[in-house]
Amino acid sequence: MAAANGPPMSASFGGASGPTPPPPPPPLKPYDFSPDSAPSRPTLSPDQVRYCSEALQVFKNKLDNSPQDIRWEFRTLQDQRLRASELRSRCSVALDSVNYDKNRYTDVIPFDSNRVVLDPCMDYRPSARGYINASYVKTSDNVSQFIATQGPLPHTFEDFWEMVLQNRCPVIIMLTRLVDNFKTVKCGDYFQADDGPREFGNVCINTKWTQTTATSLVLRCLEVQYKESEEPPLNVLHIQYPEWPDHGVPKDTLAVREILKRIQDIPPHLGPIVVHCSAGIGRTGTYCTIHNTIQRILLGDMSALDLVNTISLFRSQRIGMVQTSMNSKTLSRSIKAKEAHNGTVYYLPLSETFHDIWLSIPDIKGCFLSQDQLPDLSS
């Protein structure tokens, strides 16, 4: 701050004789995404191998010996419901009449406290307080932050890309098809620009390259920028996993493994990862929980094994994260999952999404541990 009648005060610590602060860091360079094949398994430190081994042992013990505890945890999650009065008070902006048609589903809306707010200086269209149906979701600063959002509607495409630009989001993970097997539209086509640039109001996107992987992921590297902007475009990796069924689970974890491997080196400070399905809670919440849990295990945070706590925290930031079957849809089924290293098969009567997390996380160990690093869990 400048003095009232003089030159600016020295910015050094402790006056003129004190040490000068370090220079500000250089601006972040655009992240360069390569169309090369999926990266190999990362090299883990001895501590990280130990963390993974300990986590696998905990999962093995719980799945093998305490399935009733998992069922109890599932019921605990089911009991976490919001009353209508609480919904109105905590989601007032989403329920504003100006914003009502920006919600794909009327019962899946963001809380006021952690909703993504579009910068009004850039968003020139009529909107109540920069609204988009999107929520910041995180557990701590040293792991990835997410933006959980709905599949964009045609009249919110520009809002979506404004959000990506304003938050400098390096990755978009799309866990849905545009249209499901019943011909129901699940998401608008906001991203395909293979035939040349597409414009959405004040935003332009262009495809640098497209690739389909052996695990059915569709990868697109997109350049996103404001029209007439002189700044370099933002490089965004768009990952679509169209084979994850709505209200179901993938047949295996291979595609989720590849997503994790492709984005593992992106530093958390670079920007939040956008994750969406159709509503932005079921498949979105499941992926965020898997990603977050594995990241924290690799950092030695064994509290990550408390999945109920993680899901409850995510639900406090977005309604219904890790959607569970309710009422007439509460159909439990026996689903089996195989531990690749010892052939043990577990049968657990659980809701498919909650079950998916419990059994996918141990299975996704294939991303990180080589065969000779796997612990012996046969006892």
Stockholm file with secondary structure:
# STOCKHOLM 1.0

chainA/1-379         MAAANGPPMSASFGGASGPTPPPPPPPLKPYDFSPDSAPSRPTLSPDQVRYCSEALQVFKNKLDNSPQDIRWEFRTLQDQRLRASELRSRCSVALDSVNYDKNRYTDVIPFDSNRVVLDPCMDYRPSARGYINASYVKTSDNVSQFIATQGPLPHTFEDFWEMVLQNRCPVIIMLTRLVDNFKTVKCGDYFQADDGPREFGNVCINTKWTQTTATSLVLRCLEVQYKESEEPPLNVLHIQYPEWPDHGVPKDTLAVREILKRIQDIPPHLGPIVVHCSAGIGRTGTYCTIHNTIQRILLGDMSALDLVNTISLFRSQRIGMVQTSMNSKTLSRSIKAKEAHNGTVYYLPLSETFHDIWLSIPDIKGCFLSQDQLPDLSS
#=GR chainA/1-379 SS CBCTTSSBCCCSTTSTTSCCCCCCCCCCCCCCCCCSSCCCCCCCCHHHHHHHHHHHHHHHHHHHHCHHHHHHHHHHHHTCCCCHHHHHHHSTTTTSTTTGGGCSSTTCCCCTTTEEECCTTTCCSCCTTSEEEEEEECSCTTSCCEEEECCCCGGGHHHHHHHHHHHTCCEEEECSCSBCTTSCBCSCCCSCCTTSCEEETTEEEEEEEEEECTTSCEEEEEEEEETTCCSCCEEEEEEECTTSCTTSCCSCSHHHHHHHHHHTTSCGGGCCEEEECSSSSHHHHHHHHHHHHHHHHHTTCGGGGCHHHHHHHHHTTSTTSSCCCCGGGCCCEEEEEECTTTCCEEEEEECHHHHHHHHHHHHGGGGTCCGGGSCCCCC
#=GC SS_cons         CBCTTSSBCCCSTTSTTSCCCCCCCCCCCCCCCCCSSCCCCCCCCHHHHHHHHHHHHHHHHHHHHCHHHHHHHHHHHHTCCCCHHHHHHHSTTTTSTTTGGGCSSTTCCCCTTTEEECCTTTCCSCCTTSEEEEEEECSCTTSCCEEEECCCCGGGHHHHHHHHHHHTCCEEEECSCSBCTTSCBCSCCCSCCTTSCEEETTEEEEEEEEEECTTSCEEEEEEEEETTCCSCCEEEEEEECTTSCTTSCCSCSHHHHHHHHHHTTSCGGGCCEEEECSSSSHHHHHHHHHHHHHHHHHTTCGGGGCHHHHHHHHHTTSTTSSCCCCGGGCCCEEEEEECTTTCCEEEEEECHHHHHHHHHHHHGGGGTCCGGGSCCCCC
//
